[in-house]
């Protein structure tokens, strides 16, 4: 049984900051302490899962992306509205509210998954990014916004505390290890095997599309100062 305490309506910016900071810490704890088992492997990429009290089954991706650290931050966070142009698993991405220069709230609409067996969902997600040592941590959790109510018949998914951890590979400035915790409740009446199939496939497809985009842009990338 998943908790809904993370998804609530807030109006005070300090409360948003407190909520997302707590979500980041929760997600990092799950990443570090979960008893992970392999769901799927593809080359050197792996998707793992574990059962977490309160949230249920969560998923983790680990792989290497040939991309400098700062490009991750620019493209995945600040250019999120451009993501559907290169990632067909997302059909729409829009920034709804900016809390501060490192924190915002976005609306995402996902494409159908599991070969069409899982219909598209939408998510209203509070996001932030932080520097932790050499890594960038990009955290997410669902919230309610009065200006973006649920839109039936589309099912609104719930994003529990989730995180990307992007860490430069030692000695390879143009490569990073990407760890991604996906803690999503798709909601609706879905059997667990479909959820497992959908989540593993979505994660691997996302990374495959990211790599295609990185490859297409490689000649135009310039190192940040």
N, C-alpha and C positions, 0 to 999 in steps of 0.2 A: 504493500500500500504506500503510495507516494504522498509525501507531505505537500500541502499547498501554501505553507507559511511564507515561502519566498515570493509568491506572486500576489502582490497587494498594491493597492492604490496609494501613492505617496505624492505630496505636493511640495514638500520642503527639500531643497537641494542637498542640505546636509544629511537628511535621511537617505536620499538616493546614494550619496557617497558612502554612508555607513553600510547600507545594504549590499552594495557591490563589493566593498572591501571584505565584508563577512563572507560573501559568496566566493571570492577569490581564495580566501583562506580555507574554506570548506573544500573547494575543488582541488587545491594543492594537497590537502590531507588525504583525499580519496586517491589521488594519483600516487602518492608515496606509500600508502598503507594497504591498498586493495590487494586481495589475493587473485591475481590475474590469470586467466587461462586463454589460450589462443582460440580465436573464432575463425580467422582467415589470414592467410599469408599470400603475398604476391610479390615475388622477387625478394628484395630486402625489406619490404614494407610488411607490417604486421598489424592486425586489428585484434585486440584482446577484450575480454569482458570480465566483470566481477559483479557480485551481488553486494549492494550497500544497503544497510538498514535505512529505512525511511524512503529512499529513492528507488530501490529495486535494482534492476540490471542496468549497468552503465558500460560504456565502451571507450576504449583507448586506442588511438593510432600512434605508431612510432615509425618514423622514416626520415630519410635525408632528402632535402630539397636544395638544388643548385641555385641558391638565391641569397644575396647579402641580407644581413639582419634588418637593415633600415628599409629595404624594399618591402619586406613583410609588413612592417608597421605602416608604411605609406599606402600600400595597395589593400591590405586586409582591413585596416581600421579606417583610415581617412578617406579612402576611395571606395568604401563599401557599396555605394550606389552604382558603381561600375561593374561590380562582381557578376551580375547576370549576363554581361556581354561575353564573358569567357567561361562561365560556369552554368551549364544548362540545368543543373539540379536546383538552381534558384531562378525563379521567373521574375521576381521583383524585390528590390531592396531600397528602402527609403529611410532617411534620417527624420525622425519625428520631433525630437527635442534635444538640444545640446545643454548638458549640465555644466560642463567646463571644457577646457581644451583637451582633456584626456577621457572624458566621460560623456556618453550620449545614450539616447534611446532610439532603437531602429525598429522598423516593421519589415519582416521577411516573409515572402511567399515561396514555398518550396514546390517543386514539380512532383508529379506522381512518382512513386518508387516501387521497387520490387516488381518490375515489368508491368506496372499499371495496377497491381493488386492493392497498393496503398495509395489512396488519393492524396493530392497536395494538401499541405497544412500551411497555416500562417503562424507567426510568432511575433510577439512584441517583447523586445529584449533590451535590457539595460546592460551597457558594455563599458569597460574601462581598459586601460593598459598601464602597466607599471614596469619599471626596470628592477630586476632582481639579480644583482651581480652582473654577469655577462649576458644574461638572458632578458628577453622581453616576455612578460606575462600578460596575456590578453584574456580578461575574464568576462563572463556573461551570466545573466540570470533573468528569468521572465518577470515582468511587472504588468500591472494594469494601467491603462491610460484612458481617461474618459473620452478623449477625442478619437480613440481607435478601439471601439467596442468589437466584440466578436461579430463575424459576418457570415451567418448561416447562408447556404448549407456548408460552407467551408469550415472544417474543424480547426479550432485553434489549439496548437500544441503548447506544451509547457516546457520551458527550458530550466531545469534545475541548475545548480552551480556547475558551470562548465569552464574550460580554460584551454587556451593554446599556450605552450611553453616553447619559445623559439630560442635556440642556443647555437651560437657560432661553433662550427667544427674547428677544433684546434689545428692551426697551421693551414687552414683552407678558408680564407676570408669570404669566398663566394659560395660557401656551403653552410647550411644550418641543419641541425636536428630539429625536427618538428614533432612535438608530443601534443596530442589533442584529446582531451577528455570530453566526450559527448554524453550528456546526462539529460536526455530528452524524454518526455512523456508524450507520445504521439496522440494519446487519447483515442476515443472511438472504440469500437468493438473489434479489436485485432488479436488474433492468436499470437502467442509468443514467438512461434517459429517465423511468422511473417515480419514481426518487429526485428528479430535477429537478422533476418535476411536483408531487410530494408536498411537497417543501420550500418551493417558492415559494407553493403554495396554503396550506400551514399557516401560513406567516408572514403572508400577507395576511389570512387568516381570523382569526388571533389579533388582529391590529391592528383589524380590523373589529369584532370582539366587544369589544375593549377600548374602542373609541370608543362603542359602544352603552351599555356600562356607565358610562362617564364621563358621557354625556349623561343617563342615567337618574338619576345621583347628583348632578348639577350643583347642584341647589337646596339640597342638604344639606351640600355641601363648605364648609368654613371654612378660611381661610388659617392655616397654622401660625405661631406666634410666631417 
